[in-house]
Amino acid sequence: MSIGAINSVNAITSFRAAEATKPISAEEQVLPKYYETAEMPKEKKGFFNRLKEGFINIRKFFITTGYMLGGAVKGTAVGAVGGAATLGALALKNTIKKAPEVLTKGNKVAAAAVGVGILAIELVKAKLNANDRGADLDHKWRTGHDRN
Protein backbone atom coordinates (compact mmCIF):
# COMPACT_ATOMS: atom_id res chain seq x y z
CA MET A 1 0.00 0.00 0.00
CA SER A 2 1.42 3.37 -0.96
CA ILE A 3 1.76 6.35 1.29
CA GLY A 4 -0.78 8.28 -0.79
CA ALA A 5 -3.41 5.57 -0.25
CA ILE A 6 -2.78 5.51 3.50
CA ASN A 7 -3.10 9.30 3.70
CA SER A 8 -6.39 9.23 1.76
CA VAL A 9 -7.80 6.58 4.11
CA ASN A 10 -6.76 8.65 7.12
CA ALA A 11 -8.34 11.74 5.59
CA ILE A 12 -11.65 9.93 5.03
CA THR A 13 -11.61 8.51 8.56
CA SER A 14 -10.85 11.86 10.14
CA PHE A 15 -13.55 13.56 8.03
CA ARG A 16 -16.15 11.05 9.23
CA ALA A 17 -15.03 11.46 12.84
CA ALA A 18 -15.41 15.22 12.52
CA GLU A 19 -18.97 14.77 11.21
CA ALA A 20 -19.84 12.48 14.12
CA THR A 21 -18.66 14.95 16.74
CA LYS A 22 -20.42 17.97 15.22
CA PRO A 23 -22.69 19.52 17.88
CA ILE A 24 -26.43 19.31 17.30
CA SER A 25 -28.25 22.62 17.22
CA ALA A 26 -31.36 23.26 19.31
CA GLU A 27 -33.60 23.12 16.22
CA GLU A 28 -32.28 19.68 15.22
CA GLN A 29 -32.89 18.10 18.62
CA VAL A 30 -36.01 15.96 18.87
CA LEU A 31 -37.30 15.40 22.37
CA PRO A 32 -39.33 12.33 23.31
CA LYS A 33 -43.05 12.81 23.84
CA TYR A 34 -42.85 12.50 27.63
CA TYR A 35 -40.80 15.73 27.80
CA GLU A 36 -43.61 17.74 26.26
CA THR A 37 -45.59 18.14 29.46
CA ALA A 38 -46.85 21.65 28.66
CA GLU A 39 -48.83 20.40 25.67
CA MET A 40 -50.24 17.34 27.41
CA PRO A 41 -53.81 17.78 28.64
CA LYS A 42 -54.28 17.46 32.37
CA GLU A 43 -56.48 14.63 33.49
CA LYS A 44 -59.56 16.05 35.20
CA LYS A 45 -60.61 14.16 38.28
CA GLY A 46 -64.19 13.96 39.37
CA PHE A 47 -65.50 14.72 42.81
CA PHE A 48 -65.48 11.10 43.96
CA ASN A 49 -61.94 10.48 42.66
CA ARG A 50 -60.69 13.55 44.52
CA LEU A 51 -62.52 12.39 47.63
CA LYS A 52 -60.98 8.91 47.31
CA GLU A 53 -57.48 10.35 46.81
CA GLY A 54 -57.92 12.59 49.86
CA PHE A 55 -59.09 9.61 51.93
CA ILE A 56 -56.06 7.56 50.80
CA ASN A 57 -53.67 10.38 51.66
CA ILE A 58 -55.20 10.84 55.13
CA ARG A 59 -54.98 7.10 55.81
CA LYS A 60 -51.36 7.03 54.64
CA PHE A 61 -50.55 9.96 56.94
CA PHE A 62 -52.02 8.18 59.96
CA ILE A 63 -50.32 4.91 59.02
CA THR A 64 -46.93 6.64 58.74
CA THR A 65 -47.47 8.60 61.96
CA GLY A 66 -48.49 5.47 63.86
CA TYR A 67 -45.53 3.44 62.66
CA MET A 68 -43.07 6.27 63.36
CA LEU A 69 -44.43 6.84 66.88
CA GLY A 70 -44.28 3.12 67.57
CA GLY A 71 -40.73 2.99 66.23
CA ALA A 72 -39.71 5.96 68.37
CA VAL A 73 -41.15 4.41 71.54
CA LYS A 74 -39.65 0.99 70.81
CA GLY A 75 -36.32 2.52 69.82
CA THR A 76 -36.20 4.63 72.97
CA ALA A 77 -36.99 1.67 75.21
CA VAL A 78 -34.65 -0.79 73.49
CA GLY A 79 -31.97 1.91 73.13
CA ALA A 80 -32.14 2.70 76.85
CA VAL A 81 -31.80 -0.98 77.70
CA GLY A 82 -28.93 -1.35 75.22
CA GLY A 83 -27.20 1.74 76.55
CA ALA A 84 -27.60 0.59 80.14
CA ALA A 85 -26.26 -2.85 79.24
CA THR A 86 -23.28 -1.27 77.50
CA LEU A 87 -22.63 1.00 80.45
CA GLY A 88 -22.90 -1.94 82.84
CA ALA A 89 -20.53 -4.06 80.78
CA LEU A 90 -17.98 -1.25 80.57
CA ALA A 91 -18.34 -0.53 84.29
CA LEU A 92 -17.82 -4.21 85.06
CA LYS A 93 -14.72 -4.24 82.86
CA ASN A 94 -13.35 -1.20 84.69
CA THR A 95 -14.21 -2.71 88.08
CA ILE A 96 -12.33 -5.88 87.22
CA LYS A 97 -9.34 -3.77 86.19
CA LYS A 98 -9.68 -1.95 89.54
CA ALA A 99 -10.00 1.46 87.94
CA PRO A 100 -10.67 4.33 90.35
CA GLU A 101 -13.61 5.68 88.32
CA VAL A 102 -16.15 3.16 87.11
CA LEU A 103 -18.37 5.48 85.05
CA THR A 104 -15.92 7.49 82.98
CA LYS A 105 -16.91 10.01 80.33
CA GLY A 106 -15.89 7.60 77.56
CA ASN A 107 -18.17 4.89 78.95
CA LYS A 108 -21.10 7.29 79.11
CA VAL A 109 -20.49 8.41 75.52
CA ALA A 110 -20.28 4.80 74.33
CA ALA A 111 -23.54 3.92 76.10
CA ALA A 112 -25.28 6.95 74.59
CA ALA A 113 -23.96 6.07 71.13
CA VAL A 114 -25.34 2.53 71.44
CA GLY A 115 -28.72 3.87 72.58
CA VAL A 116 -28.94 6.43 69.75
CA GLY A 117 -27.84 3.82 67.21
CA ILE A 118 -30.58 1.44 68.31
CA LEU A 119 -33.13 4.28 68.17
CA ALA A 120 -32.04 5.16 64.62
CA ILE A 121 -32.33 1.54 63.49
CA GLU A 122 -35.83 1.26 64.96
CA LEU A 123 -36.93 4.50 63.26
CA VAL A 124 -35.64 3.30 59.88
CA LYS A 125 -37.42 -0.02 60.31
CA ALA A 126 -40.63 1.79 61.25
CA LYS A 127 -40.40 4.04 58.18
CA LEU A 128 -39.87 1.02 55.90
CA ASN A 129 -42.85 -0.76 57.47
CA ALA A 130 -44.98 2.37 57.04
CA ASN A 131 -43.96 2.64 53.38
CA ASP A 132 -44.87 -1.01 52.81
CA ARG A 133 -48.25 -0.55 54.49
CA GLY A 134 -48.86 2.64 52.48
CA ALA A 135 -48.06 0.78 49.26
CA ASP A 136 -50.53 -1.93 50.26
CA LEU A 137 -53.18 0.73 50.85
CA ASP A 138 -52.45 2.42 47.51
CA HIS A 139 -52.66 -0.87 45.67
CA LYS A 140 -55.88 -1.93 47.39
CA TRP A 141 -57.68 1.35 46.70
CA ARG A 142 -56.36 1.96 43.21
CA THR A 143 -56.70 -1.57 41.78
CA GLY A 144 -59.60 -2.86 43.85
CA HIS A 145 -57.88 -5.95 45.24
CA ASP A 146 -55.22 -6.87 47.78
CA ARG A 147 -51.62 -7.37 46.77
CA ASN A 148 -51.41 -10.93 48.06
C-alpha positions as CSV (number, residue, x, y, z in Angstrom):
1,M,0.0,0.0,0.0
2,S,1.4,3.4,-1.0
3,I,1.8,6.4,1.3
4,G,-0.8,8.3,-0.8
5,A,-3.4,5.6,-0.3
6,I,-2.8,5.5,3.5
7,N,-3.1,9.3,3.7
8,S,-6.4,9.2,1.8
9,V,-7.8,6.6,4.1
10,N,-6.8,8.7,7.1
11,A,-8.3,11.7,5.6
12,I,-11.7,9.9,5.0
13,T,-11.6,8.5,8.6
14,S,-10.8,11.9,10.1
15,F,-13.5,13.6,8.0
16,R,-16.1,11.0,9.2
17,A,-15.0,11.5,12.8
18,A,-15.4,15.2,12.5
19,E,-19.0,14.8,11.2
20,A,-19.8,12.5,14.1
21,T,-18.7,15.0,16.7
22,K,-20.4,18.0,15.2
23,P,-22.7,19.5,17.9
24,I,-26.4,19.3,17.3
25,S,-28.3,22.6,17.2
26,A,-31.4,23.3,19.3
27,E,-33.6,23.1,16.2
28,E,-32.3,19.7,15.2
29,Q,-32.9,18.1,18.6
30,V,-36.0,16.0,18.9
31,L,-37.3,15.4,22.4
32,P,-39.3,12.3,23.3
33,K,-43.0,12.8,23.8
34,Y,-42.8,12.5,27.6
35,Y,-40.8,15.7,27.8
36,E,-43.6,17.7,26.3
37,T,-45.6,18.1,29.5
38,A,-46.9,21.7,28.7
39,E,-48.8,20.4,25.7
40,M,-50.2,17.3,27.4
41,P,-53.8,17.8,28.6
42,K,-54.3,17.5,32.4
43,E,-56.5,14.6,33.5
44,K,-59.6,16.0,35.2
45,K,-60.6,14.2,38.3
46,G,-64.2,14.0,39.4
47,F,-65.5,14.7,42.8
48,F,-65.5,11.1,44.0
49,N,-61.9,10.5,42.7
50,R,-60.7,13.6,44.5
51,L,-62.5,12.4,47.6
52,K,-61.0,8.9,47.3
53,E,-57.5,10.3,46.8
54,G,-57.9,12.6,49.9
55,F,-59.1,9.6,51.9
56,I,-56.1,7.6,50.8
57,N,-53.7,10.4,51.7
58,I,-55.2,10.8,55.1
59,R,-55.0,7.1,55.8
60,K,-51.4,7.0,54.6
61,F,-50.6,10.0,56.9
62,F,-52.0,8.2,60.0
63,I,-50.3,4.9,59.0
64,T,-46.9,6.6,58.7
65,T,-47.5,8.6,62.0
66,G,-48.5,5.5,63.9
67,Y,-45.5,3.4,62.7
68,M,-43.1,6.3,63.4
69,L,-44.4,6.8,66.9
70,G,-44.3,3.1,67.6
71,G,-40.7,3.0,66.2
72,A,-39.7,6.0,68.4
73,V,-41.2,4.4,71.5
74,K,-39.7,1.0,70.8
75,G,-36.3,2.5,69.8
76,T,-36.2,4.6,73.0
77,A,-37.0,1.7,75.2
78,V,-34.6,-0.8,73.5
79,G,-32.0,1.9,73.1
80,A,-32.1,2.7,76.8
81,V,-31.8,-1.0,77.7
82,G,-28.9,-1.4,75.2
83,G,-27.2,1.7,76.6
84,A,-27.6,0.6,80.1
85,A,-26.3,-2.9,79.2
86,T,-23.3,-1.3,77.5
87,L,-22.6,1.0,80.4
88,G,-22.9,-1.9,82.8
89,A,-20.5,-4.1,80.8
90,L,-18.0,-1.3,80.6
91,A,-18.3,-0.5,84.3
92,L,-17.8,-4.2,85.1
93,K,-14.7,-4.2,82.9
94,N,-13.3,-1.2,84.7
95,T,-14.2,-2.7,88.1
96,I,-12.3,-5.9,87.2
97,K,-9.3,-3.8,86.2
98,K,-9.7,-2.0,89.5
99,A,-10.0,1.5,87.9
100,P,-10.7,4.3,90.3
101,E,-13.6,5.7,88.3
102,V,-16.1,3.2,87.1
103,L,-18.4,5.5,85.0
104,T,-15.9,7.5,83.0
105,K,-16.9,10.0,80.3
106,G,-15.9,7.6,77.6
107,N,-18.2,4.9,78.9
108,K,-21.1,7.3,79.1
109,V,-20.5,8.4,75.5
110,A,-20.3,4.8,74.3
111,A,-23.5,3.9,76.1
112,A,-25.3,7.0,74.6
113,A,-24.0,6.1,71.1
114,V,-25.3,2.5,71.4
115,G,-28.7,3.9,72.6
116,V,-28.9,6.4,69.8
117,G,-27.8,3.8,67.2
118,I,-30.6,1.4,68.3
119,L,-33.1,4.3,68.2
120,A,-32.0,5.2,64.6
121,I,-32.3,1.5,63.5
122,E,-35.8,1.3,65.0
123,L,-36.9,4.5,63.3
124,V,-35.6,3.3,59.9
125,K,-37.4,0.0,60.3
126,A,-40.6,1.8,61.3
127,K,-40.4,4.0,58.2
128,L,-39.9,1.0,55.9
129,N,-42.8,-0.8,57.5
130,A,-45.0,2.4,57.0
131,N,-44.0,2.6,53.4
132,D,-44.9,-1.0,52.8
133,R,-48.2,-0.6,54.5
134,G,-48.9,2.6,52.5
135,A,-48.1,0.8,49.3
136,D,-50.5,-1.9,50.3
137,L,-53.2,0.7,50.8
138,D,-52.5,2.4,47.5
139,H,-52.7,-0.9,45.7
140,K,-55.9,-1.9,47.4
141,W,-57.7,1.4,46.7
142,R,-56.4,2.0,43.2
143,T,-56.7,-1.6,41.8
144,G,-59.6,-2.9,43.9
145,H,-57.9,-5.9,45.2
146,D,-55.2,-6.9,47.8
147,R,-51.6,-7.4,46.8
148,N,-51.4,-10.9,48.1
